[in-house]
Amino acid sequence: MSKLKERYEGKTFKSNNYGDFVVLEYVDKNNVTIKFNRTEGMRQTTTASILNGNVLDYDVPSVFGVGVVDEQFRKQGMLHRMKSYKVWTAMLKRCYSNTSKGFYHTYENCKVSDKFLRFKNFDKWCKQQVGFGVEYFDLDKDILSKGGKIYSEDTCCFVPQEINKCLKGYKSKSIKTGVQYHSRDKIYQTRGVVEGEYKHLGNFKTEEEAFLVYKKFKEAHIKSLAEKWKDLIDVRVYEALMNWEVRVDD
């Protein structure tokens, strides 16, 4: 074993910002493999960087305190121009930014799966999905897992904004979804939305009557959108929409 190899291999050193790390393999001064003790993340570096402590641990979360961007993407220098990166950071922001959670209450208690917290996994998944990169398609976590709170490879899909918006109903805290109460006339009213325009569906004496009319209209409209976009959406999305059930608490 050379003196330099013996000097480095198996020895522990301290980085400036990421704690201790151990040298796993020394090939030459420009090719040294290290592993950080805290994250167990490994990377290639140089002896100069080791001695001055200027080594970076790319396994430390750097995006909203949870997201990990691997070294390969940082070196590319094109990270912020990648469509998958923009979608990924927006997803993390919805779940882990206090500003977003305070403004959009629907994201309260939402989480991202451990696998999706690593950008390289999300990027790979995106490139395999129907609808990724298509204009006016959004990332959705509710269609394949209705009411779900976790963004994961099993719950997420890409869908047209028209479908995404359609599934978001209006609801008051004390009345069934899709129903409004007019105290002056003492009637329950419901309406649907088609192509951005409200359509009055009727006035009713009971909340239940109004909801059932809304439910029938909404489910039929969702099925019509599924047929409209059938050739451009994932078959799982199509099947979920064709079996969609509007509930009183949607």
VOVEXVO-638027 format. One record per residue (C-alpha): residue number from 1; residue in one letter; y, x, z. Coordinates in Angstrom, 1 decimal. Layout:
ATOM num residu      Y      X      Z
ATOM NUM      a      Y      X      Z
...
//
This chain:
ATOM num residu      Y      X      Z
ATOM   1      m    0.0    0.0    0.0
ATOM   2      s    3.4    1.4   -0.9
ATOM   3      k    6.0    2.0    1.7
ATOM   4      l    8.3   -0.8    0.4
ATOM   5      k    5.4   -3.3    0.2
ATOM   6      e    4.5   -2.4    3.7
ATOM   7      r    8.1   -2.7    4.9
ATOM   8      y    8.4   -6.3    3.6
ATOM   9      e    5.1   -8.1    3.3
ATOM  10      g    4.3  -10.2    6.4
ATOM  11      k    7.6   -9.4    8.0
ATOM  12      t   10.1  -12.1    9.2
ATOM  13      f   13.7  -11.9    8.3
ATOM  14      k   16.8  -14.1    9.1
ATOM  15      s   18.9  -16.0    6.5
ATOM  16      n   22.6  -16.7    7.0
ATOM  17      n   22.3  -20.5    6.9
ATOM  18      y   18.6  -21.5    6.7
ATOM  19      g   16.9  -19.9    9.6
ATOM  20      d   14.0  -17.4    9.6
ATOM  21      f   11.7  -16.8    6.7
ATOM  22      v    8.6  -14.6    6.1
ATOM  23      v    7.8  -12.4    3.1
ATOM  24      l    4.6  -13.5    1.5
ATOM  25      e    4.4  -11.0   -1.4
ATOM  26      y    6.3   -8.0   -2.5
ATOM  27      v    5.9   -7.0   -6.2
ATOM  28      d    9.1   -5.0   -6.7
ATOM  29      k   12.7   -5.2   -5.5
ATOM  30      n   13.5   -8.0   -7.9
ATOM  31      n   10.4  -10.1   -7.4
ATOM  32      v    9.7  -11.1   -3.8
ATOM  33      t    8.1  -14.3   -2.6
ATOM  34      i    9.3  -15.8    0.7
ATOM  35      k    8.6  -18.9    2.8
ATOM  36      f   11.1  -20.5    5.1
ATOM  37      n    9.7  -21.3    8.6
ATOM  38      r   11.5  -24.6    9.0
ATOM  39      t   10.7  -26.3    5.8
ATOM  40      e    7.8  -24.2    4.5
ATOM  41      g    9.7  -24.0    1.2
ATOM  42      m    8.8  -21.0   -1.0
ATOM  43      r   11.0  -19.2   -3.5
ATOM  44      q   11.4  -16.0   -5.4
ATOM  45      t   14.2  -13.6   -4.4
ATOM  46      t   15.2  -10.0   -4.2
ATOM  47      t   15.2   -7.3   -1.5
ATOM  48      a   19.0   -7.1   -1.6
ATOM  49      s   19.2  -10.9   -0.9
ATOM  50      i   16.7  -10.5    1.9
ATOM  51      l   18.6   -7.7    3.6
ATOM  52      n   22.0   -9.4    3.5
ATOM  53      g   20.5  -12.8    4.4
ATOM  54      n   21.9  -14.5    1.3
ATOM  55      v   18.9  -16.6    0.5
ATOM  56      l   18.9  -20.4   -0.1
ATOM  57      d   16.3  -22.9    1.1
ATOM  58      y   16.1  -25.5   -1.7
ATOM  59      d   13.8  -27.6    0.4
ATOM  60      v   16.6  -28.5    2.8
ATOM  61      p   18.0  -32.0    2.0
ATOM  62      s   21.4  -31.6    0.3
ATOM  63      v   22.1  -35.2   -1.0
ATOM  64      f   23.2  -37.7    1.6
ATOM  65      g   21.3  -35.8    4.1
ATOM  66      v   17.8  -36.8    2.7
ATOM  67      g   17.6  -35.9   -1.0
ATOM  68      v   16.0  -32.6   -2.1
ATOM  69      v   17.0  -30.9   -5.4
ATOM  70      d   14.5  -28.2   -6.4
ATOM  71      e   15.6  -24.8   -7.6
ATOM  72      q   14.6  -25.4  -11.2
ATOM  73      f   17.2  -28.1  -11.6
ATOM  74      r   20.0  -26.2   -9.9
ATOM  75      k   19.5  -23.3  -12.3
ATOM  76      q   19.7  -25.6  -15.4
ATOM  77      g   23.3  -26.2  -14.8
ATOM  78      m   23.0  -29.7  -16.4
ATOM  79      l   22.1  -31.6  -13.3
ATOM  80      h   25.1  -33.9  -13.2
ATOM  81      r   24.6  -34.8  -16.9
ATOM  82      m   21.1  -36.0  -16.4
ATOM  83      k   20.6  -39.8  -16.5
ATOM  84      s   17.8  -39.6  -13.9
ATOM  85      y   20.0  -37.7  -11.5
ATOM  86      k   22.8  -40.3  -11.7
ATOM  87      v   20.2  -43.0  -11.0
ATOM  88      w   18.7  -41.0   -8.1
ATOM  89      t   21.9  -40.3   -6.4
ATOM  90      a   23.1  -43.9   -6.7
ATOM  91      m   19.8  -45.0   -5.1
ATOM  92      l   20.2  -42.6   -2.2
ATOM  93      k   23.8  -43.7   -1.8
ATOM  94      r   22.8  -47.4   -1.5
ATOM  95      c   20.3  -46.5    1.3
ATOM  96      y   21.8  -43.7    3.2
ATOM  97      s   25.6  -43.8    2.7
ATOM  98      n   27.3  -45.6    5.6
ATOM  99      t   30.1  -46.7    3.3
ATOM 100      s   27.6  -48.4    0.9
ATOM 101      k   25.6  -50.1    3.6
ATOM 102      g   28.7  -51.4    5.2
ATOM 103      f   30.0  -52.9    2.0
ATOM 104      y   26.7  -54.1    0.5
ATOM 105      h   24.8  -55.9    3.3
ATOM 106      t   21.8  -56.4    1.0
ATOM 107      y   21.0  -52.7    1.3
ATOM 108      e   20.7  -52.8    5.1
ATOM 109      n   17.4  -51.3    6.3
ATOM 110      c   16.6  -50.1    2.7
ATOM 111      k   14.7  -46.8    2.4
ATOM 112      v   13.5  -44.4   -0.2
ATOM 113      s    9.8  -43.3   -0.2
ATOM 114      d    9.1  -39.7    0.8
ATOM 115      k    8.0  -38.9   -2.8
ATOM 116      f   11.3  -40.3   -4.3
ATOM 117      l   13.4  -38.2   -1.8
ATOM 118      r   12.5  -35.2   -4.0
ATOM 119      f   14.4  -35.3   -7.3
ATOM 120      k   11.7  -33.6   -9.4
ATOM 121      n    9.3  -36.5   -8.5
ATOM 122      f   11.9  -39.2   -9.3
ATOM 123      d   12.8  -37.4  -12.6
ATOM 124      k    9.2  -37.2  -13.7
ATOM 125      w    8.6  -40.9  -12.8
ATOM 126      c   11.7  -42.0  -14.7
ATOM 127      k   10.6  -40.4  -17.9
ATOM 128      q    7.3  -42.4  -17.8
ATOM 129      q    9.0  -45.8  -17.3
ATOM 130      v    9.6  -48.5  -19.8
ATOM 131      g   13.4  -49.1  -20.0
ATOM 132      f   14.6  -45.8  -18.6
ATOM 133      g   17.7  -44.6  -20.4
ATOM 134      v   18.1  -47.9  -22.2
ATOM 135      e   21.8  -49.1  -22.2
ATOM 136      y   22.5  -51.8  -19.6
ATOM 137      f   19.2  -51.4  -17.9
ATOM 138      d   19.2  -51.0  -14.1
ATOM 139      l   16.8  -49.6  -11.5
ATOM 140      d   15.3  -52.5   -9.5
ATOM 141      k   13.1  -52.6   -6.4
ATOM 142      d   12.8  -56.4   -5.8
ATOM 143      i   11.0  -57.7   -8.8
ATOM 144      l    7.6  -55.9   -8.3
ATOM 145      s    7.9  -56.3   -4.6
ATOM 146      k   10.0  -59.4   -3.8
ATOM 147      g   12.1  -59.0   -0.7
ATOM 148      g   11.0  -55.3   -0.4
ATOM 149      k   13.2  -52.7    1.3
ATOM 150      i   11.6  -49.6   -0.1
ATOM 151      y   12.4  -47.7   -3.3
ATOM 152      s    9.1  -46.1   -4.4
ATOM 153      e    7.1  -45.4   -7.5
ATOM 154      d    5.1  -48.7   -6.9
ATOM 155      t    8.1  -51.0   -6.3
ATOM 156      c   10.7  -49.8   -8.8
ATOM 157      c   11.2  -50.6  -12.4
ATOM 158      f   14.0  -50.7  -15.0
ATOM 159      v   15.3  -54.1  -16.1
ATOM 160      p   18.2  -55.5  -18.2
ATOM 161      q   21.3  -56.3  -16.2
ATOM 162      e   21.0  -59.9  -17.4
ATOM 163      i   17.7  -60.2  -15.5
ATOM 164      n   18.9  -58.3  -12.5
ATOM 165      k   22.0  -60.5  -12.1
ATOM 166      c   20.0  -63.7  -12.6
ATOM 167      l   17.7  -63.0   -9.7
ATOM 168      k   20.6  -62.7   -7.3
ATOM 169      g   21.3  -66.3   -6.1
ATOM 170      y   24.1  -67.6   -3.9
ATOM 171      k   23.4  -68.7   -0.4
ATOM 172      s   25.2  -69.7    2.7
ATOM 173      k   23.8  -68.7    6.1
ATOM 174      s   23.1  -72.3    7.1
ATOM 175      i   22.1  -73.9    3.8
ATOM 176      k   19.2  -73.3    1.4
ATOM 177      t   19.8  -70.9   -1.5
ATOM 178      g   21.5  -72.4   -4.5
ATOM 179      v   23.0  -75.3   -2.5
ATOM 180      q   26.6  -76.0   -1.3
ATOM 181      y   27.7  -78.8    1.1
ATOM 182      h   30.9  -80.7    0.5
ATOM 183      s   32.0  -82.1    3.8
ATOM 184      r   34.7  -84.4    2.4
ATOM 185      d   32.3  -86.3    0.2
ATOM 186      k   29.3  -85.6    2.4
ATOM 187      i   27.2  -84.5   -0.6
ATOM 188      y   25.0  -81.5   -1.5
ATOM 189      q   25.8  -79.9   -4.8
ATOM 190      t   24.0  -77.3   -6.8
ATOM 191      r   24.7  -75.3   -9.9
ATOM 192      g   23.0  -72.7  -12.1
ATOM 193      v   24.4  -69.8  -14.1
ATOM 194      v   23.6  -69.3  -17.8
ATOM 195      e   25.1  -66.3  -19.7
ATOM 196      g   27.8  -65.9  -17.1
ATOM 197      e   28.8  -69.6  -17.1
ATOM 198      y   28.2  -72.0  -14.3
ATOM 199      k   26.4  -75.2  -15.1
ATOM 200      h   26.7  -78.2  -12.7
ATOM 201      l   23.2  -79.5  -11.9
ATOM 202      g   24.2  -82.5   -9.8
ATOM 203      n   25.2  -84.0   -6.5
ATOM 204      f   22.6  -85.1   -4.0
ATOM 205      k   22.4  -86.9   -0.6
ATOM 206      t   20.1  -84.4    0.9
ATOM 207      e   19.9  -80.6    1.0
ATOM 208      e   16.2  -80.7    0.0
ATOM 209      e   16.9  -82.7   -3.2
ATOM 210      a   19.6  -80.3   -4.2
ATOM 211      f   17.4  -77.3   -3.6
ATOM 212      l   14.4  -78.6   -5.6
ATOM 213      v   16.6  -79.2   -8.6
ATOM 214      y   18.1  -75.7   -8.3
ATOM 215      k   14.6  -74.2   -7.9
ATOM 216      k   13.3  -75.9  -11.0
ATOM 217      f   16.3  -74.9  -13.1
ATOM 218      k   16.3  -71.3  -11.8
ATOM 219      e   12.6  -70.7  -12.3
ATOM 220      a   12.7  -72.1  -15.8
ATOM 221      h   15.7  -69.9  -16.6
ATOM 222      i   13.9  -66.8  -15.3
ATOM 223      k   10.9  -67.5  -17.5
ATOM 224      s   13.2  -67.9  -20.5
ATOM 225      l   14.7  -64.4  -19.8
ATOM 226      a   11.2  -62.9  -19.4
ATOM 227      e   10.4  -64.2  -22.9
ATOM 228      k   13.7  -63.0  -24.3
ATOM 229      w   13.2  -59.5  -23.1
ATOM 230      k    9.4  -59.4  -23.3
ATOM 231      d    9.2  -56.6  -25.9
ATOM 232      l   11.6  -54.3  -24.0
ATOM 233      i   10.4  -54.6  -20.4
ATOM 234      d    7.4  -53.4  -18.5
ATOM 235      v    4.4  -55.8  -18.7
ATOM 236      r    4.4  -55.8  -14.9
ATOM 237      v    8.0  -57.0  -14.9
ATOM 238      y    7.2  -59.7  -17.4
ATOM 239      e    4.2  -61.0  -15.4
ATOM 240      a    6.3  -61.0  -12.1
ATOM 241      l    9.1  -63.0  -13.8
ATOM 242      m    6.7  -65.5  -15.3
ATOM 243      n    5.2  -66.1  -11.8
ATOM 244      w    8.6  -66.0  -10.0
ATOM 245      e    9.1  -68.5   -7.2
ATOM 246      v   12.6  -69.3   -5.9
ATOM 247      r   12.5  -69.7   -2.1
ATOM 248      v   14.9  -71.3    0.3
ATOM 249      d   15.9  -67.9    1.8
ATOM 250      d   16.4  -65.9   -1.5
//
